[in-house]
Amino acid sequence: MAEDRFIGVRITPLTRRRLRNFVANRRGFWSLWLFLALFAVTLPAEFIANDKPLVVAYDGALFFPAMKAYAETAFGGDFETEADYRDKEVQRLIAAKNGWILWPLVPYGYRTINYDLPSPAPSPPSTENWLGTDDQARDVTARLIYGFRISVLFGAILTVFSSIVGVMAGAVQGYFGGWVDLLFQRFMEIWSGLPVLFLLIILASIVEPNFWWLLGLLLLFSWMGLVGVVRAEFLRARNFDYVRAARALGLSDVRIMARHVLPNAMVATLTFLPFALIGGITALTSLDFLGFGLPPGSASLGELLSQGKSNLQAPWLGITAFVVLAVMLSLVVFIGEAVRDAFDPRKTLR
């Protein structure tokens, strides 16, 4: 039947009921679309906020500086280095050949310094800098766009990898039980007691932290959040009749875990994923706020919060970072509530 298929994939009655429950939560449903829209807008940030033009027409030819670097000599200049398109001389050279420049919506990158501010940095919002500038004369709007993207990507990647490790660890514990479960639980008690912040401070003094370094370090501890849920599901299901029947038929433990027990455990796991995403975003924001996160100069919401704390005379910095974080985390919370309602067997629609 047509109503049982979605983009060529057959939808079971159970999946249809879950989708209807999710849509019935209007707050979560519209939060999902709004969050996806914000992420879709910020994902191609280089084409929205950049100090390099999207297109440059010069002497009958088209150039795309946002995707490729061009030397100043390509536009009749004297230097072999990359052209500075904000320089008045470069703009004059382009205009001399009947050329034109198409700038992005925000003509600033997250590291671009505005040297033509009407007042000392941090400067208030204006028609040129919509949300003002920070204490280093960098455009807040551009840094906000890049910071939103990197926060969501960091939280999503951390959630995916920590979920994989946590599901595997919980599955092994719950399925085999006994000494395997006992030893693993003692290991987790010791591992969870390690001071993560102190380790970050020590390691940050040895190596310069970056995106992947922080991701790997937080992954060492974030995987434990899902172990308890998955372990409980495997402990409950390992003695069910269909699992015993699969063992009697000679199926391997790995096949039984992956094909027969894991689908039941994933129901509880999926409801925790939006809240795990929140944990990843707030972890990166907190580290950046304390100065142990991304390298200096990186676009970061936590660094913007830190600037707001240090520059109380510029309230637009703290207010902007707070509003963006509040909206972002609220949307994810609402999505998580809708996902929880969708997988709740007690939720039914009349």
CORQUI-V335791 format. One record per pair of residues at least 12 apart in sequence whose ideal C-beta (glycine too) atoms are under 7 Angstrom apart, sorted by the first residue. I is the first residue (numbers start at 1). J is the second residue. If there is no record, write none. Layout:
i j
I J
I J
This chain:
i j
18 342
18 343
20 349
21 341
21 342
21 347
21 349
22 338
22 339
22 341
22 342
24 349
25 337
25 338
25 341
27 334
28 334
28 335
28 337
28 338
29 338
31 331
31 334
31 335
32 335
34 331
35 331
35 332
35 335
38 148
39 152
42 145
42 148
42 149
43 149
45 145
45 146
45 149
46 66
47 66
47 104
48 104
48 105
48 106
48 145
49 104
49 106
49 108
49 109
49 141
49 142
49 145
49 146
50 66
50 104
50 109
51 86
51 107
51 108
51 109
51 112
52 65
52 66
52 85
53 65
53 66
53 85
53 101
53 102
53 103
54 66
54 102
54 103
54 104
55 102
56 94
56 99
56 101
57 99
57 100
58 75
58 94
58 97
58 99
59 97
59 99
65 85
69 82
70 82
70 83
71 83
72 90
75 90
75 93
75 94
76 93
77 90
77 93
85 101
106 139
106 141
106 142
108 139
108 142
109 142
110 138
110 142
110 143
110 146
110 299
111 138
111 297
112 138
112 139
112 142
113 136
113 137
113 138
114 129
114 133
114 137
114 139
117 133
117 137
121 133
121 134
121 135
121 136
121 137
122 134
122 135
122 311
122 314
122 317
124 316
125 316
129 141
131 144
131 316
131 320
132 314
132 316
134 307
134 317
135 307
135 311
140 317
140 320
143 299
143 304
144 320
144 324
146 299
147 299
147 300
147 301
147 304
148 324
150 299
151 281
151 284
151 285
151 301
152 281
154 211
154 215
154 280
154 284
155 277
155 280
155 281
155 284
156 277
157 215
158 215
158 218
158 219
158 222
158 280
159 273
159 276
159 277
159 280
161 219
162 219
162 222
162 223
162 276
163 226
163 269
163 273
163 276
165 223
166 223
166 224
166 225
166 226
166 227
166 230
167 226
167 230
167 269
169 184
169 223
169 227
170 226
170 227
170 229
170 230
170 231
170 234
171 230
171 234
171 257
171 262
171 265
173 227
173 231
174 230
174 231
174 232
174 233
174 234
174 235
174 238
175 234
175 238
175 253
175 257
175 261
177 235
188 224
188 227
192 224
196 221
200 217
200 287
200 292
201 292
203 217
204 292
208 295
209 292
209 293
209 294
209 295
210 294
210 295
211 294
214 284
214 287
214 293
218 283
222 279
225 276
226 269
226 272
229 268
229 269
229 272
230 265
230 269
233 264
233 265
233 268
234 261
234 265
237 261
237 264
238 261
242 260
243 256
243 260
243 261
246 260
267 343
270 339
270 343
271 339
271 340
271 343
274 332
274 335
274 336
274 339
275 336
277 332
278 329
278 332
278 333
281 328
281 329
284 302
285 301
285 302
285 325
286 302
287 302
288 300
288 302
288 303
289 302
289 305
289 306
301 321
301 324
301 325
304 317
304 320
304 321
305 318
305 321
308 321
